[in-house]
Amino acid sequence: MTTETIPATTDTQTALDAYHGWSARPGAKGETCDADSVGRFFRQAVIIAGPGMGKSTLLRRLARNYALDGYPVLLVDAKRIAAAMKNGSSFETAAFELALDGSHLSAEFLRTAPIDDWVLICDGLDEAGSSQPSVLRALRKFQHGRPGARIITSSRPIGYDPAPLENWRHYEIVRAPGGDSGRDLQRLLRQIGGETVIHNLDDPDQLIRDRHIREALGHSPLMLGIAAALISRGHSIGHSRVDLFRAIFAMIQAEPPERAGPAPATTDVLDQVIDHLCALILDDPIQPKDALVKLIGEQLAPALAVPPLQGRSTARACLHYWEAIGLVETVSHGTTVLLTMVHQSFAEFAAGRFIAGLPPTDLDAAVAVRAANDRWTEGLWFAAAEGAGDKVVRGLIAAGVDGRNGEDTLLRALDIVATARVPLADELVERLFHAARSDMASDDVDLACSVAVRMLPLADVLADRVVPLATDLLNAGHPWSRLAGWTLVVEAGRVHYDLGAAQSSLASPSLALEPSDRARPGRSLYNLSAVSDLARW
């Protein structure tokens, strides 16, 4: 946990991007502190954290620790406080009644008792909605009226205005630097008794074999916890990102939390609603909630053969169910109410599933309008992995994959070929490789090396196609092009090159990068490939 100034932002898109990027932040610039010390020295504190970072869990832990130390603790939810205040209750009355509900203690007696060391812990300031200013004013009033009290609150980074509490200590929860998701998962499983179902718990590397799954889990405590839940229930997290997210959605639907209540529709309808929501979110993340409900309802009505109003009602009920489950979140920024997913990867997976599930007549157009949209990079990858590989790659090629202008699109297409592991028509692969070969032979060293690095995984899985292309680069005019060729040939395997020729070429001064190029992408070719070992022999 770090102490840091939390800036206010008036731009909804910036706030939403920051919200979803929070768990990937490597750390903040402020000084770090032990989370258990919050409130001990600075009595008024606000804890800021993105989705799935554990802020509510931390508040419950703090409540328990303070109670064990003998402090009287009030643990409340800002959303429920706001609702009570709207119904005419004062903040103090609502806080004591909600915190003591079910305890058989008199809220009024304790509220008026001569106790000056209360610890008020209030979760979810951002969820107070339009009542947030009233709740913040009431917190300051509570502070001034009870100077001996400690007040600890929490909020997501979007939907919270820090100005009214600018003099309070603000903390943010950041992920641990250099985390090892395999070891973290191992530790979690041991805590929940996973040793009874996992035979290789002593080897964390065996828990997560896929590099992309390891990266996905390493960026988010939420994702790590879900993976632990999967494994402890005897499920597999799979061998790819698409396997992981299929397993997560299947587990959630098979074992929904009790708070969600009965499902308002069939599994197929629920899937369609959340998939369509996620596609709309990637198209335009700041569409208001009511507009999203309307669009989903309009698409749902003809499919269910019901009137538009009933389609909208079904859409709203399904979205409420997904929110109760915990995948969908309602967030506010100013007066704008939005829907988003608790983790951006969920949105990308479900949106990809939506595209892959479209009728063939609609799929081409759906890919075409999204091919150049950066927000759809992962969504289209998932769509390809879910069976729409040919259509997705064809759409990316149509958007342009040549030269500097087509660089991003080409790199996305190569990623799909390398990691989605879906069969593609020969003509599509040939077209991509033709563009890649031209880029690697170009005068643009940054472009050439970026494409070469992205081609490395393909040198292994499609060696029969990559090696002829790479061999053709061995006599190219630019040193970075020859380096790219040797890197790909060496990556393809020992059978594809002569060791003596490789060592001789790599030792040649003509292959050396200029000093100005050594800090550029070309240098990463040495770092990412066995060619660096050959160069040192």
N, C-alpha and C positions, 0 to 999 in steps of 0.2 A: 504494500500500500504506500502511496506517496501523497505528499501535500502539494497542491498545485492550484493556481488560480484558474477557475473555470469560466471561460469567456462566454458571454451571452451572444447569440447569433439571431439575426432577424430573417435569415434565408432558410426556408423550409428544407430545400434540397440539401444544402450544406449540413444542416442539423441532422437530417436522416442519414446522410452518408457517414457522418461522424459517429452516429449511434451504431451503425452496423460495422464500422471499422474499429470500434473500441477494443474488442477482444484481440485484434491483431496488433495493437500498439505494443512495441517492444518494451516500453517503460516510459515514465514521464521524467521531466527535468527537475522536479522538486525533490526534496529530501525524503528518504524512505522512513517508514516507521512500522512497528509491529501493530497489526490490526487489533490485537487485544488491548492495546493501550488507548484506543479511541475513547474520548470523554474523561480520561483520568486526569489529564493536565489542562487541556483546553475543554471547558465544560459544554460548549455548544459546538456541534459538529454536523457537517453534511457529508454523506458518503455518496460519491458518484460512481456509477459503473454501468457498463453496457449489458446487453442481454446475455443471460447465462453466466455472468461473472461471479455470482454468489452473494450479492448484497443482502438479500433477505435472509439467507442462511447465516451470514455474518451477524446481522442484527439479532437473530434468535440466540446465537452464541454469546453475544455481548449481554443480552438480557439474562441468560443463565449465569454467566460469570458474575455479573453485578449482584444477582440474587444470592449466589453462593457466598459473596462477600458481605452479605447482610444489608444491602441497600433495598429499599422498596422500589419495585420496577413496574412501570406501565408500558406494555407493548401494544401498540395500536396500529391500525391501517389508515393512512390518510384518506383513502377513498371512502371508507365507512365514516370517518370523522366528517368529511365534507357533506355526505348524505344526511347525517344527523343535524348538522348546522343548517342545511337547507330546510329541514323540518322544524326549525325553531330552537334547537338546542344550542347552548353555549359550547365553546370549544372544551372548556374544562369539564363540564358535565358529561359531554360525549366521550371524552378521553377516559375518564374514570369508569363510566358505565360500560364502555366497550372492553376496556382492559380487564375489568373485574367480573365480567359476565360469566356466570357459571361457577364462581368461586365461593358463593354464599357469604361474601363479605359485603358490607354496606358501602356502596360507592359514595353516597352523600356524607357518611360519617368520616370516611378516609379523606375525602376532598377537603373537608373543613378541619381535619385533625392537625395539630401543631407539628407537622413533619416537614422538615426543610431540606432533606437530602433525597428527594425523589429523583429517579432516573426515568425520564420519559423517552421512549424509543418509538419513533413514528416512521413507518415504512411507506415508500411510494408517493412522494410529494408530486411527482409528475402525473400520477393517476387521479389527483384531485380535480383535474380538468379546469373548468371556468371558475371553480371555487378556490383555486390555489392561492390567489392573493389574500383571500379571507383567512385561509389556513395559515399562511405565512405570518400575517399580522397577529393572529392568535398565538402562534408560537413565540413571537417576540414579547407579547403581553405576558405569556406564561413565564418567560425568562425574567422579565422585570418584576413580576409579582412574587416569584419564588427564586430569589438570587442564589440560594444554595443548591438549586436543582441542576441536574445534568440533562441536556436535551440532545439526542442523537437522531438524526433523520437520514433518509436515503432517497435517491432519485436516479432515474435513468438520465443520460445527458440530453435527451430531447424532451421538450415539454416542461423544462424547469427554468425559472427565471431566478438567477442567483442574486440579483440586485437587492431585494429586501433583506437578505441574510448575508450581505457582503462582509460584515464584520465577524461572521462565524468562521471557524476553521473548516476548510473544504478539503476532503481527501478523495482520491480516486483509487479504485482497485485496478491494478494492472496484472497481466499474466506474468508468471515467474520467468525471468530471462533464461534462455538456454534450456528450456524444459525438455525432458525426454518422455514423450507420450507413452512409450512402452513401459518404462519404469513407473510412471504415474498411474497407468492403468493397473499394473501389477499391485501397487500399493492400495488402490481402491478395492480391488477384488479381494485382497486379504482382509480388509476391514469389513467387508460384507459377507465373508465366508465363502469366497469364490473357490478356495482350494478344494472344496468338496466336489466341484464339477469341472475344474480345469486341471489337466494333468501336466501341462507344461508351464505352470505358474512361476517356476524358478528361472525360466528363461524369458525375459521380457521381449526379446527380439522375435520370439515365436508367436507372441500375442498379436503383433501387428507386422505383417510381412510386406504389405504394400506401402511404398513410399508416400503415395498420395493420401492414403488413409492416415498414415502417421502424421503428415502435415496438417490434415483437417482436424485431427484430435488435439494436436499440440497447440493449436491457436485458441481453443475454447474449453473452459472447464465444463460447460454445458455438454458439449459433444463428448468429452471424456467420460462424464457421468452416464450418458446414454449408452456409450459403448460398454461400460462396465455392467449396466443393467442388462444389456443384450447377452453378454457372455455369462453372467451369473444365472440367467434363466435357461442356459443351455443352447442359446442361439449362436450362430456364427456371424462375425462382422464381415465376412467375405474376403475377396481378394482384389477388390477394386472399389472405387468411390460409389459406383452405381449399386454394387452389392450392398454396401454399407447403408445407403439411404433406403433401398428397398426393404432391408431388414428393419430399419428404424420405423418406417411407416407401418409395416406389417405388425410389429410388436405393439405400437401405440393403438392401432385399431383392434387388435386382439385383446389387449388388456388396458382399456381406457380407465382413467382415474374415476373414482366414484363421484367426484364433484361434477363431472361432465353430464351425469344423468343418462337417460336412454337416448340412443341415436335418433335424430329426427327424420332420417332417410336411410335408404339402403347404402351399402358400402360404395357401390358404383356412383351414386349421386354425390355422396360426400367427397369421393375422390375427384369427381368432375368439378365440383365447386372450388375445392382448394387448388386444384391444378389451374383452373381458369383465373382464380384470384392471383396466383403467383405469376402467370403470364402477364396479367394487367399491371402488376407491381413492377415487373422488369421493363415493361413498355413505358410506364410513367409512374415512378414511385410516389409522387405527391398528389395523385388523384384522391379527392375526398372520399371518405368512407361511403357516403350515400350514393355517390356516382358509381363506385365499384359494385355495390349491392344491385343497383339498377342494371348495369351492364351484364352482370352474371345472371340475374333473373331473366333478362331478355333472351339470353342464350339458352337458359334452362327450360323456359316455358314450352317452346315447340318440341324440345326433346322429350318432355314429359307429357306432351299433349294437354297442357293446362293453360288457363288464361294468364296473360302477362302479370297480373297482380299476384296470382298464386305462385307463379314462378319466382317473383321477387320475394315473397314471403318465405318460400322454401330456401332460397339463397340466404336470406338473413338468418333463418334458424340454423342452417348448416354452418355458417360462419360463426355464429354464437357457440355452437358445439365445438368447433375447432379451437375457438378462443378458450373455452372451458378446459379443453384437453391440454392447452398450453403451447400449441404451435403458432397460433395467430395472436397478434397483439394489437390492441387499439392504442395509438399514441397521439398526443396532441402537441401542436406547436402554434402558440398564439391561439387564434380562433379556429385553426384548421385541425380537423380530426381525421386521422389517417389509419389505414390498416397496414400492418407489415408482418413479417414472419419473425419468430423469436431468434432465428439464425438465418443469415442470408443464404447459406448453402441449401437450406430446406426450400427456399423460394426458387433457387436455380434448378434443383432436382425436379420439383413439381411442375415448374414451367416447361422444362424439357419434356417431361412426361405428357404435358398438354399438347405440345407441338407434335410429338411422335404419335399421339392418338388421334390426330385430325384425319379426316377423310383424304385420300390421295389428291382429290381435286382441289382441296384447300391448302394442302401442305406446302406446295411450291410457293404460293403467294405468301404464306405465313413466314417461311424462311427468308424469302427475298426482302421483305420489309424490315427484317431484323438482322440481316447479315452484317451490316455495317455499324450496328449498335453495340458499343462496348459493354453495356450492361448485360448483353445477351451472350457474352463469350462462354461462360460456364453453362448457361441454359441450353445453348446449341450443342455443346459437348454432351450434355446429358440426353438431349434429344437423339443425337447420333447413337449413343450407347444403348438407348431404348429401342433401336431398330430403324431409325430414320437416317442412317449414315449417308446413303447415296444422295438423298434429297438435300441434306444439310450441306454436304461438301459441294454439290452441284450449285447450290445457292450462293455459297461463299465464292466459288470460282466466277459465277456470274457477276458478283459484286466487284470483282477485280482483284487479281493476285499478282500482278506484274509490277516490278519496280518499287521505288520508295512509296508511292501512293498505295500500293497494294500490300505493303509489308505486313501490317497487322492482320489483314484477312488471310494472307498466306500462312502466317505463323499459327493462327487459329485452326486452319484446315490441317496443317501438319500435325498439330497436337491431337486432333481427332484421329488421324490415321495412325499415330504412334501409340496413343494410350486408350482410346475407346475400344480398340481391337474389334472393329466391325468390318465385315467384308464390303469392299467397294469395287465398283466397275473398273476394269483395267484402264479405260480411257481417262477416268478421273485422276487416278494415281499418276498416270503419265503426264497429264496436264499440270498437276502440282509439281512434279519433279522437274518438268521443263522450266517452270517459273523459278524453282529453287536453284537449278543449275545456272540460269542466267544471272540471278542475284549474286551467287557466290563467285561468279566470274566478273562481276561489275567493278567499276572504278570506286564504288562507295564501300569503303572498308567496314564501316559500322553495319551496313545492310548485309554485306557478304558474310560477316562473322555471326551476326544474329541468326541468319537463316541456317548457317552451318551448325551452330549449337543446337538449334531445334531439330536438325536432321539426325543428330547423333542416335537417339533411340531407334530410328528407322533403319540405321545401319545394321542393327542386330536382327530386327524382326522381318525386314525386307531386303536382306543382303543381296539377293539376286538382282534386284533393281537398283539399289544404291551403288553397288560396287562399279558397274560400268559408268555411271554418272561421275562418281568420285575419281575413277581412273582417268577420265577425260580431263579432269582439273589438274592432274599432276604436272602437266606441261603448260599450264596457263601463264599468262603474262605477269600477273600480280602475285607477290609472295603470299598474301593472305589467301588467295584462291588456291595456291598449291598446298598451303598449310591445311586448308579446309579439306582438300582432296585426300591428303595423307591421314588426317584425323579420321575421316569416315572409313577409309580403307582399313586402317588399323582397328577401328571399332568393330568392323564387320567380322574380324577374326583372322587368325594366323594363316589360314589356307588361301587368303586372298592377296597376299603380297609376299615379296621376297625380302627377307630380313636385312640382308646386306644392302639392297637398293634403298630400303627405307632409312636405314641408319646413315647411309651416305647422303641421301637427299636432305634429311633433317639436319645434318651437320653442315650443309652447304651455306656459305654466307648469303647466297642469293635468296634463301628461304627466311632469313632473319627479319623480324619486324623492325621497322624504323623505331628509334627511341620514342617518337611521339605516338606511336601506335601501341606501345607495350602496355599502357594502362587502359587501352580501349578493349572492345569486345573480343578482338583477336586473341588476346592473352588467355581468355577463358577456354579457348580450344585446347590449350596445353593442360589447363587445370581439370578439364572434364574428361579427358581421354587418356588411354594407355600410351598415346603418342609421346607424352611427357617422359615416360619411362624409357622409351626408345631413344629419345633425344639426349638422355643423360648417359647412355651406355658408351 
